[in-house]
Amino acid sequence: MLYLYEVTSSYLEGDQTELADYGYNRDGKKGKKQIVIGLLTDEHGWPITVEVFAGNTQDPKTLRNQIDKLSQRFGVEHVTFVGDRGMIKSAQISDLTASDFHYITAITKPQIEALVRSDVFQWSMFDEQLVEVMDEKIRYVLRRNPMRAREIEATRQSKLQRLQGLVADRNAYLRTHPRAKVQTALRMAQEKAKRLKIHTWIEIKAKERELSIEIDKDEKNNEARLDGCYAIKTDLSDRLVSTQTIHARYKGLAEVEFAFRTMKTTFLEMPGIFVPKANRTRAHVFIIMLACLLAYHLRRCWSAVELTVEEGIAELASICTIELIMPNQVACQIIPEPRPLGQQLLDRANITLPDAITHRDITVVTRKKLVSERKVA
């Protein structure tokens, strides 16, 4: 059986939550404590289990719990974990091997370069077509994504243009301010280049009172060699899984990322958890996962309709009942025919609405009214 595993974080409002701590914040909320959430899905992205960790827990340390959960609590055998390069490292591979589990992950760019230097890989192997390399019972699947390579190059050029804009601005300032220091402008441009992470292949020089940028084309080309390149690593035998399947399963991690995006948007409202107790925090995240299961199912039911799950639910929310009172005081609620789009969504989800609902004279209290009634009581 194959499982996809990924980790995210969710920031907290306040600092009284028992699991709250500072860590690598993926939400970009500086100064906010957070919790860490690990989601385990099947190979198609269907959520199976979710676990909440303290906010300072590192991603790789969460994997041990998932291994124990599958082997001891669920009693699953013949398991393959799929995780990204930051999740499954040497220590985690040892844990998986000890439990007789397998793995599919990726290696970092420095590791790719090291394998090229040791002649395990050649640069020519990175192509649009998949290439497999075997090294000491470890299989590597290599590929170069040309679209991703173009995106990286466009980003690199955009950064260079931003630096050129700064240099042009500083040169104009130096021309109009004779007392301005050239070294100050030079230092500002160099610091900008470092922040943009392009300082390895450009050099900024000052001649008289003007700055200029020189590009080291060899170094730039050397850095661009890995654009769009990646290498997937696994210990699965080629008798069990093909090269194409390994590649497809690793790319399937995008399904887990989609689940996290669904859980963390305003649609399901995971961020900003206000509950202080650890068990209540875990319960909140668990309920969000159950809601994500429904969203997962609806997403597939409505895949042929050009709208999001949130838009689909908003459309179905327009369906309402009309109370009908008969002459003999018998009341019922009838459901008008939905709009064409709403009917299409119901049909694709295999849902049939009744013509009428028995009126039971039950008053539904909204949350807002319930709070006000409690205050009065």
LINMO-V279494 format. One record per backbone hydrogen bond with DSSP energy under -1.0 kcal/mol. CO is the residue of the C=O (numbers start at 1). NH is the residue of the N-H. E is the energy in kcal/mol with one decimal. If there is no record, write none. Layout:
# LINMO-V279494
co=CO nh=NH e=E
co=CO nh=NH e=E
This chain:
# LINMO-V279494
co=1 nh=80 e=-2.3
co=3 nh=82 e=-2.4
co=4 nh=41 e=-2.7
co=6 nh=39 e=-2.6
co=8 nh=37 e=-3.0
co=10 nh=35 e=-1.9
co=11 nh=272 e=-1.6
co=17 nh=20 e=-1.6
co=19 nh=55 e=-2.1
co=21 nh=34 e=-2.4
co=28 nh=30 e=-1.1
co=29 nh=32 e=-1.5
co=33 nh=12 e=-2.4
co=34 nh=21 e=-1.4
co=35 nh=10 e=-2.1
co=36 nh=53 e=-3.5
co=37 nh=8 e=-2.5
co=38 nh=51 e=-2.2
co=39 nh=6 e=-1.8
co=40 nh=48 e=-3.0
co=40 nh=49 e=-1.6
co=41 nh=4 e=-2.0
co=42 nh=45 e=-1.9
co=46 nh=42 e=-1.8
co=49 nh=40 e=-2.7
co=51 nh=38 e=-2.8
co=53 nh=36 e=-2.1
co=54 nh=57 e=-1.9
co=59 nh=62 e=-1.7
co=60 nh=63 e=-1.2
co=63 nh=67 e=-2.1
co=64 nh=68 e=-2.3
co=65 nh=69 e=-2.2
co=66 nh=70 e=-2.3
co=67 nh=71 e=-2.4
co=68 nh=72 e=-2.6
co=68 nh=73 e=-1.1
co=69 nh=74 e=-2.4
co=70 nh=76 e=-3.2
co=79 nh=102 e=-2.9
co=80 nh=3 e=-2.9
co=81 nh=104 e=-2.4
co=82 nh=5 e=-2.4
co=84 nh=87 e=-1.6
co=84 nh=88 e=-2.0
co=89 nh=93 e=-2.6
co=90 nh=94 e=-1.9
co=91 nh=95 e=-1.8
co=92 nh=96 e=-2.5
co=93 nh=97 e=-2.5
co=94 nh=98 e=-2.2
co=95 nh=99 e=-1.1
co=96 nh=101 e=-3.3
co=97 nh=100 e=-1.6
co=102 nh=81 e=-2.5
co=104 nh=83 e=-2.0
co=105 nh=233 e=-3.3
co=108 nh=112 e=-2.0
co=109 nh=113 e=-2.6
co=110 nh=114 e=-2.0
co=111 nh=115 e=-2.1
co=112 nh=116 e=-1.8
co=113 nh=117 e=-2.3
co=114 nh=118 e=-1.6
co=115 nh=120 e=-2.2
co=115 nh=121 e=-1.7
co=116 nh=119 e=-1.5
co=122 nh=125 e=-1.9
co=123 nh=126 e=-1.4
co=125 nh=127 e=-1.2
co=127 nh=144 e=-2.6
co=131 nh=142 e=-3.5
co=133 nh=140 e=-2.9
co=135 nh=138 e=-1.3
co=138 nh=135 e=-2.6
co=139 nh=234 e=-2.0
co=140 nh=133 e=-2.7
co=141 nh=232 e=-2.7
co=142 nh=131 e=-1.9
co=143 nh=230 e=-2.2
co=145 nh=149 e=-2.2
co=146 nh=150 e=-2.1
co=147 nh=151 e=-1.9
co=148 nh=152 e=-2.4
co=149 nh=153 e=-2.2
co=150 nh=154 e=-2.3
co=151 nh=155 e=-2.1
co=152 nh=156 e=-2.4
co=153 nh=157 e=-2.3
co=154 nh=158 e=-2.1
co=155 nh=159 e=-2.2
co=156 nh=160 e=-2.0
co=157 nh=161 e=-2.3
co=158 nh=162 e=-1.9
co=159 nh=163 e=-2.1
co=160 nh=164 e=-2.7
co=161 nh=165 e=-2.2
co=162 nh=166 e=-1.8
co=163 nh=167 e=-2.6
co=164 nh=168 e=-2.4
co=165 nh=169 e=-2.0
co=166 nh=170 e=-2.6
co=167 nh=171 e=-2.5
co=168 nh=172 e=-2.0
co=169 nh=173 e=-1.9
co=170 nh=174 e=-2.6
co=171 nh=175 e=-2.0
co=172 nh=176 e=-1.6
co=173 nh=177 e=-1.2
co=177 nh=180 e=-1.8
co=181 nh=185 e=-1.4
co=182 nh=186 e=-2.6
co=183 nh=187 e=-2.6
co=184 nh=188 e=-2.0
co=185 nh=189 e=-2.1
co=186 nh=190 e=-2.3
co=187 nh=191 e=-2.4
co=188 nh=192 e=-1.9
co=189 nh=193 e=-2.1
co=190 nh=194 e=-1.8
co=191 nh=195 e=-2.2
co=192 nh=196 e=-2.1
co=193 nh=198 e=-2.2
co=198 nh=201 e=-1.2
co=201 nh=216 e=-2.7
co=203 nh=214 e=-3.0
co=205 nh=212 e=-2.4
co=207 nh=210 e=-1.3
co=210 nh=207 e=-2.7
co=212 nh=205 e=-2.6
co=214 nh=203 e=-2.6
co=215 nh=217 e=-1.1
co=216 nh=220 e=-2.5
co=217 nh=221 e=-2.7
co=218 nh=222 e=-2.1
co=219 nh=223 e=-2.1
co=220 nh=224 e=-1.8
co=224 nh=227 e=-1.6
co=226 nh=229 e=-2.1
co=228 nh=145 e=-3.1
co=230 nh=143 e=-1.8
co=231 nh=107 e=-2.0
co=232 nh=141 e=-2.4
co=233 nh=105 e=-2.8
co=234 nh=139 e=-2.5
co=237 nh=240 e=-1.4
co=237 nh=241 e=-2.0
co=242 nh=246 e=-2.0
co=243 nh=247 e=-2.1
co=244 nh=248 e=-2.5
co=245 nh=249 e=-2.6
co=246 nh=250 e=-2.0
co=247 nh=251 e=-2.2
co=250 nh=253 e=-1.8
co=251 nh=254 e=-1.7
co=252 nh=255 e=-2.2
co=253 nh=257 e=-1.9
co=254 nh=258 e=-2.0
co=255 nh=259 e=-1.9
co=256 nh=260 e=-2.3
co=257 nh=261 e=-2.3
co=258 nh=262 e=-2.2
co=259 nh=263 e=-2.3
co=260 nh=264 e=-2.1
co=265 nh=269 e=-2.6
co=276 nh=18 e=-3.0
co=277 nh=281 e=-2.1
co=278 nh=282 e=-2.3
co=279 nh=283 e=-1.9
co=280 nh=284 e=-2.4
co=281 nh=285 e=-2.2
co=282 nh=286 e=-2.3
co=283 nh=287 e=-2.3
co=284 nh=288 e=-2.0
co=285 nh=289 e=-1.9
co=286 nh=290 e=-2.0
co=287 nh=291 e=-2.2
co=288 nh=292 e=-2.0
co=289 nh=293 e=-1.7
co=290 nh=294 e=-1.5
co=291 nh=295 e=-2.2
co=292 nh=296 e=-2.7
co=293 nh=297 e=-2.2
co=294 nh=298 e=-2.7
co=295 nh=299 e=-2.5
co=296 nh=300 e=-1.4
co=297 nh=301 e=-2.1
co=298 nh=302 e=-2.6
co=302 nh=305 e=-1.8
co=305 nh=307 e=-2.2
co=308 nh=312 e=-2.3
co=309 nh=313 e=-2.6
co=310 nh=314 e=-2.0
co=311 nh=315 e=-1.9
co=312 nh=316 e=-2.2
co=313 nh=317 e=-1.8
co=315 nh=318 e=-1.2
co=316 nh=319 e=-1.7
co=322 nh=334 e=-2.7
co=324 nh=332 e=-2.4
co=326 nh=329 e=-2.0
co=330 nh=326 e=-3.3
co=331 nh=359 e=-1.1
co=332 nh=324 e=-3.7
co=333 nh=357 e=-3.4
co=334 nh=322 e=-2.7
co=339 nh=343 e=-2.7
co=340 nh=344 e=-2.1
co=341 nh=345 e=-2.2
co=342 nh=346 e=-2.2
co=343 nh=347 e=-2.5
co=344 nh=348 e=-2.2
co=345 nh=349 e=-1.5
co=346 nh=351 e=-2.8
co=347 nh=350 e=-1.3
co=355 nh=335 e=-1.7
co=357 nh=333 e=-2.9
co=366 nh=370 e=-2.6
co=367 nh=371 e=-2.1
co=368 nh=372 e=-1.7
co=369 nh=373 e=-2.5
co=370 nh=374 e=-2.0
co=371 nh=375 e=-1.8
co=372 nh=376 e=-1.8
co=373 nh=377 e=-2.3
